Amino acid sequence: MTQLERLAIADIVKIVPTRHGDDRGYFSEVFKDAWFREHVADVTFVQDNQSLSAAKGTIRGLHFQLDPFAQGKLIQCIRGSVFDVAVDIRAGSPTFGQWAGAELSGGNGAQLWIPTGFAHGFLTLEPHTIVHYKVTAPYSAQHDRGLRWNDPAIGIAWPAEAAEVVLSEKDAAQPSLADLPPSFTFSPFLERA
Ligand SMILES: Cc1cn([C@H]2C[C@H](O)[C@@H](COP(=O)(O)OP(=O)(O)O[C@H]3O[C@@H](C)C(=O)[C@@H](O)[C@H]3O)O2)c(=O)[nH]c1=O
């Protein structure tokens, strides 16, 4: 049975698909459209992404895209491990500015569903970590925005691997939540799929 757990922010859902183990290894249905629509969110995924991070302590994020290219994301780690985080940037949301996170790894097969209205990022906990994820809107460089990974106002409790981080130039220069123009948050607060 696939396990489903809502995190501290209930719109963030952790999913652990069943793994059928045998002498060869395991088999797992990692995404099934009808099941996902019924149990998690009635959305259509239009793009799959994959990133390899060579070093432990790599941070990617926190990222989101503006409407009309806002993306819901289904995140999975297929090699190594990450601490994966979503930050609520829905203006008017009772959990605005709060975060929820989970460890995703090739070993645990866990996934995180992050709807639109959240900024997303992760920290690699091992070298050569591969993250694979589905998104509900195509990439649009013009709509791509970010938030500072270590904004004290958000206060993400990153694991110890964040003591010495590897960051892109873009992510080293991301603004803090207080500096986001109001038009960059998702307003009015809508409980979107
Ligand atoms: C995200 C993305 C990037 N690119 C290109 C742009 C650039 O040349 C190169 C690397 O882009 P980035 O530095 O933005 O890659 P990265 O920092 O891995 O960005 C990703 O981070 C995680 C946390 C997310 O949530 C994703 O949605 C995405 O924003 O890949 C695409 O062609 N398509 C895409 O969908």
The ligand as a MOL file (V3000), in Angstrom:
LIG
                    3D

  0  0  0     0  0            999 V3000
M  V30 BEGIN CTAB
M  V30 COUNTS 35 37 0 0 0
M  V30 BEGIN ATOM
M  V30 1 C 14.4920 24.5820 -13.9520 0
M  V30 2 C 14.9610 24.5040 -15.3970 0
M  V30 3 C 16.2200 24.9850 -15.7520 0
M  V30 4 N 16.6520 24.9310 -17.0310 0
M  V30 5 C 17.9920 25.4120 -17.3560 0
M  V30 6 C 18.2850 26.8550 -16.9930 0
M  V30 7 C 19.7630 26.8220 -16.6490 0
M  V30 8 O 20.5270 26.9570 -17.8440 0
M  V30 9 C 19.9940 25.4160 -16.1070 0
M  V30 10 C 20.0600 25.3460 -14.5880 0
M  V30 11 O 18.9000 25.9870 -14.0620 0
M  V30 12 P 18.7530 26.2860 -12.5100 0
M  V30 13 O 20.0480 26.8400 -11.9910 0
M  V30 14 O 17.5380 27.1110 -12.3240 0
M  V30 15 O 18.5320 24.8010 -11.9440 0
M  V30 16 P 18.1180 24.3790 -10.4730 0
M  V30 17 O 18.7930 25.2830 -9.4980 0
M  V30 18 O 18.3190 22.9450 -10.3250 0
M  V30 19 O 16.5670 24.7490 -10.4870 0
M  V30 20 C 15.6100 23.8790 -9.9510 0
M  V30 21 O 15.7120 23.9420 -8.5200 0
M  V30 22 C 14.7380 23.2020 -7.7960 0
M  V30 23 C 14.9490 23.4790 -6.3360 0
M  V30 24 C 13.3560 23.4300 -8.2740 0
M  V30 25 O 12.3900 23.4860 -7.4970 0
M  V30 26 C 13.1660 23.4820 -9.7460 0
M  V30 27 O 11.8630 23.9020 -10.1050 0
M  V30 28 C 14.2160 24.3180 -10.4140 0
M  V30 29 O 14.0050 25.6830 -10.0970 0
M  V30 30 O 18.9130 24.6190 -16.6130 0
M  V30 31 C 15.8290 24.4390 -18.0280 0
M  V30 32 O 16.2210 24.4050 -19.2230 0
M  V30 33 N 14.5880 23.9570 -17.6960 0
M  V30 34 C 14.1170 23.9810 -16.4230 0
M  V30 35 O 12.9720 23.5240 -16.1440 0
M  V30 END ATOM
M  V30 BEGIN BOND
M  V30 1 1 1 2
M  V30 2 2 2 3
M  V30 3 1 2 34
M  V30 4 1 3 4
M  V30 5 1 4 5
M  V30 6 1 4 31
M  V30 7 1 5 6
M  V30 8 1 5 30
M  V30 9 1 6 7
M  V30 10 1 7 8
M  V30 11 1 7 9
M  V30 12 1 9 10
M  V30 13 1 9 30
M  V30 14 1 10 11
M  V30 15 1 11 12
M  V30 16 2 12 13
M  V30 17 1 12 14
M  V30 18 1 12 15
M  V30 19 1 15 16
M  V30 20 2 16 17
M  V30 21 1 16 18
M  V30 22 1 16 19
M  V30 23 1 19 20
M  V30 24 1 20 21
M  V30 25 1 20 28
M  V30 26 1 21 22
M  V30 27 1 22 23
M  V30 28 1 22 24
M  V30 29 2 24 25
M  V30 30 1 24 26
M  V30 31 1 26 27
M  V30 32 1 26 28
M  V30 33 1 28 29
M  V30 34 2 31 32
M  V30 35 1 31 33
M  V30 36 1 33 34
M  V30 37 2 34 35
M  V30 END BOND
M  V30 END CTAB
M  END
